[in-house]
């Protein structure tokens, strides 16, 4: 465990909704939903804490949110405004350190092991950052402080909103031992149920398993689970803003079964992604297809090629196998998306030319 590191995770509280309530005081204290209209196929992008009390959360359909809270107020997102406030927050971070890893417009990791104030206490700095954010933007933020990114991320959620949780190195194992398995970052609802089936309810239960046993039950993720339940996470805070993927998504105006329409949409997306790759002089090796069915179940199918993807023709040549591994055409589809990742700059990476009938795949599912 890198116990000498001082890692802070800052997460703005209900960021989109809080910005809306900041700009329009009449919305404060009310259940506010930022997203699409409940009268259409809108989705909740964010919601205030007043709305969360009704069980509303992001990615929920706006229609369901309206049923849960009929008196909720709906407003459309204003991304330009959110980016403007986010830039202010990032400026504050840079007053403390240049080792900043943004995760989105409203959260980031900071490595404060060495900082501009020469302050040895990361918790003092985290509180000072939170005060600076509030005084300059009028918004609140929560913070997690520990010796690695995983622990800092988990800690942030403990005292939300407008709180701070510090997990010093000597308390890490005790904290993780008592932490419910569903609170572990990276453990979703499906994994949580699988954990419970093998008798894992908290970190202490998870530590009873060997690395090999966890790999048997959870595949490659088992190695990650073995490390994090022991407080091990050597990942550095990466301040690089290197693009990791390029993609395109389409939410359909109505659910569709027709494969002809699905192919047309995917061709349009392939053209869009290929254009973005060319504009940035990129190629990529991994193609991911995302499908969301009418009941909001979302699946992804991926393959990594030996030959790189540059053009829309390259992408469309690889899509049929991924599409065949979905239930598109059998179940109605409401969203389609494709993403190219494992990117490289064309001028710096040797390229193996594709030969006819020699394509090979490495499947990631």
Buried (B, 14 or more C-beta within 10 A) or exposed (E): BBEEBBBBBBBBBBBBBBBBBBEEEEBEEBBBBBBBEBEEBBBBBBBBBBBBEBEBEBEBBBBBBBEBBEEBBBBEBBEEBBEEBBEEBEEBBEEBBEBBBBEEBBBBBBBBBEBEEEBEBBBEBBBBBBEBBEEEBEBBBBBBBBBBBBBBBBBBBBBBBBBBBBBBBEEBBEBBBEBEBBBBBEBEEEBBEBBEEBEBEBBBBBBEBEEEEBBEBBEEBBBBBBBBBBBBBEEBBEBEEEEEEBBBEBEBEEBBEEEEEBBEBBBBBBBBBBBBBBEEEBBBBBBBBBBBBBEEEEBBBBBBBEBBBBBBEBBBBBBEBBBEBBEBBEBBBBBBBBBBBBBBEBEEEEEEEBEEEEBEBEEEE
